[in-house]
Amino acid sequence: MRMRTGISARTLLIIILILASTAFTGILIYYLQPVIVEGIVDHKTLVGVKDDVVKTLLMVTPHGILIKDKSIKAYVSGDSILYERLIENLSKYYDRIYCTVSIRVSTEDPLNDLSPGETLAYIVDIKYSSLLEVGSRVKFVITRLDPIKISRIISIEK
């Protein structure tokens, strides 16, 4: 009579799958784990991409609005920008449009190795760009998966 020793291939496969899914879940949690950063909006930029060429279209600074693309003038009135209509119009000409918001951090940003007082241009969804005014204090979330993109805004103080 032979005694069976060891585990079956099926049992081994199940163990490997459990370990792999646990490791994958741990990695996923690590990369999606939020990091909260606070700072003050220094300036913001509207950028268009056409055929892999990146073009600055508009900059909002403490000194005013700098228009880099003349077709945008119709959507700017004094210090206000008609973002929805502007984006709708620009979408006809550009493959992609996005906004960067340069924020001088008041807390550490460990994912981008920033100390308080340093500035970084974070990528932000267009829907947030009109909310983030120059000089506003903002508290936001970034993740390791995309550390230069603001994934969520927690609060804005104007």
N, C-alpha and C positions, 0 to 999 in steps of 0.2 A: 504494500500500500504506500502510495506517494502522498506526502503531505504538501500542501500548497503553501508556499511562502510568498511574501510580498503582496502587492496590491495589483488589482486588474488594471488594464490599460484604460478602461472606462473611468474607473475611480481616479486614476492619475490625471486623466484629462479634465475631470470635474474640478479636482484640486487646483490644477494649473489655471483653469478659467476663473475660479474664485479669486485666486491670488492676483491674476492679471487685472480683473475688474476692480479689485480693491486698490491696486496700485494706480490704475487709470483714474479712479474716483479721487484718490488722494492728490494726484497731479492736477486734475481738473479743478479741485477745490483750491489748491495752491495758486493756480493762475487766475482764477476768478475771484479770489479773496479781495474784497475792497480795501483800498487805502484812502483815507480821508485827508485832503489837503485844503488849506485855507490861504487866501491871499487877496491882493487888490489888482483889479484889471488895469493894466498899464496902457495897452492899445489893442486894437483888433484889426484883422485883415480879411478881406473877401478875396478868394482865389478861384480862378477858373482854369480848367485843364482841357486842352484840345489837342488830340493826336500826341499825347504824352508830353506836351509842352505846358509848363506851369506859368501862369501869368497873374501878377497881382493886379486886381481890378480896383480896389478901394481900400483905404486905410482910415481908421477912426483913431485919432490921437487926442491928447489933452489940448492940443492947439487947434483942433478942427478936423474937418474931413478932407482927405487928399484923394482926389479922383484920378485914377490912373488910366481909365478907359472912358473916353468921351461919351459913349452911348449911355452911360450911367447917369449923367447930369440930370436927365428928366425925372429921375427917381429920388433925387436929393433936394431937400428944401431946408435951407439954413442948416441946423444941426440934426435934422431928422431924416431918416431913410425909410422909404416904402419897401421894406424887405420882401414881402410876399410878391408884389408885382415885379420887383427887380429880379428876383430869382426866377420867376416864371418867364420873364423876357430873356434872361441870360441862358436859361436851359435850352433855348433854341440854337445857341451858338457854341456852347461848351459841352463837352462830354460829361464833365463832372464839375460841381461847384462846392466849395467848402469854405469854412471860416476858421481862422486861427485866432485865439485870444491869448495875448501875452499877459501872464499873471506873475506879479512879484509876490512870491510866496512868503507868508508870515509864519508858517509851520514847515517842518521838514518834509521834503518829498523824497523818501528813500528809494523809490523806484527809478527816479531820474537823477539821483545823487545831488539834490538841491538842498542848500541850507537856507534858513530864513534870510530874506533880502535879495536872493537871486531870482532871475526872471526866466521863464520858459514860455514859448508859444505852443499852447496846447491846441489840438484840433477839437472843434466843438460842432455839434449838429447845428445846422442853419436855424432850426426852431429856437435855439437858445441865444443866438447871436443878438437879437434885438433886446433881449432881457439883460444882457451883460453890458452895462454902460461903463465907459472909462471912469475910473475912480471908485467903482462899486467894490464892496468887500464881498467875496464869494467863498462858499464852502462847497467842495465838490468831491466826487469819487473817481478814482482811476483804478485800473487793475493791471496786473503783471502781463496779461494777455496783450494789452495795447496801452502801455504806460503814458503815451503822449496824447491820448484821446480821453476827453472828459466823458465818462459813461453816464454820470448822473449829477445833477446839481441839487445840493441839499438846501442851501439858502443863499439869498442875495440881499445885501443891505446897501441901499443907495445913499 
